[in-house]
Amino acid sequence: MKKKHKIMHRVLRALELPQDLDPHLIAIRWIGGEDLLIEQHRGILRYDSETVRFLCEQGIVAVSGSGLTLDRLTETRALIRGDIRSVCFEDKSSCGIF
């Protein structure tokens, strides 16, 4: 799996294409402080009104705030709405679940 990912990364770089075309990389778009779009997640590890934690190939993305809700949830995409205060990333080596 990692070999395919490295090949994809090299092809995108060689063709000078945007890295967001790589289906293995998580994409995070914070829109106006109240909306956060996460693409290419692998599942939700925790969800309540103050914290949402997503599993991704590179580690864990943790979103903190208040009044958080999940909107437009699909298998790989989620739109989080609410008063978003922080977005933190834990890589594979530090989160201990891989």
N, C-alpha and C positions, 0 to 999 in steps of 0.2 A: 504494500500500500504506500509506504513512504517513497519507494522508488518511483512509482507513478506520479506522486505529488511533486517530486524533484524534477522529473522530466517536464511536467506541465509548467512548472515555474520557469524552467530554462527556455521553453518554447515561447512563453509569453514575453519574457525579457528579450529574446532574440528577435521576435517580430515587433518589438516595441509596443505591445498591447498593454492596456491597463491591468494591474494586478487583480482588480475586482472581478475579472473573468474567471479566476481560479475558484472552482467550486469548493475547495477545501478551506479557504480562508474566511474567517468570520468578518462580516461587515457591520459596523455600528454607525448609525447616523442619529445625532442628537439634534432635534429640531425645536428651537425656541424655548428650551428649558422645561417643556412640559410633555414632549413626545420623544420617544427613543425607539428607533427601528433597529432590530437585530436580525441579521440574515445569516443563514448557514449554521444555526445552532443545532445541537444534537439532542436537545431535550431540556426540560425544566427540572432542576434539582430542588428548588424551594420557591414557594410563592406565598406571600402575604402582603398586606397593605403597605409594608415598610421595606421589604426586601424581595428581590427576584434574582435567582441564581440560575444561570444557563450553563450547560455543558457544551463545550465546543472542542474541535479537534486539537487546538493548541492549549487548552486548559479550561478555566472557569471565568465567566463574566458575571460580576455581581453588581446589581443596580440597587441603590438605596434612595429612599425618599419618604414621602408620606402620601397617602391616598392613591397608591399605585394600583392600576388595573391593567389586565391584559386584554388587548383588543386585536382583532384580525390575526389570531393565532393559527398558524399552519404547522406542518411537520418541520419546517426549517426557518420560518419567519415568525416574528412576534413584534407587535407594536405595543409599547408600554406607555401608559398615560398617567399623569399625576404630577406632583411636585418632586421632580427628580433632582437629587442633591449631589449624587456621585455615581460614577461608573468605575469599577475596579476590575483589573485583570490579574488572575493568578495563573502562572504558566504550569505546565505539567509537573515539573520537578518540585514545585512548592505546595501543590494542592493535595498530593498523596492519594489520589483515587485511580491513578492509571497504572 
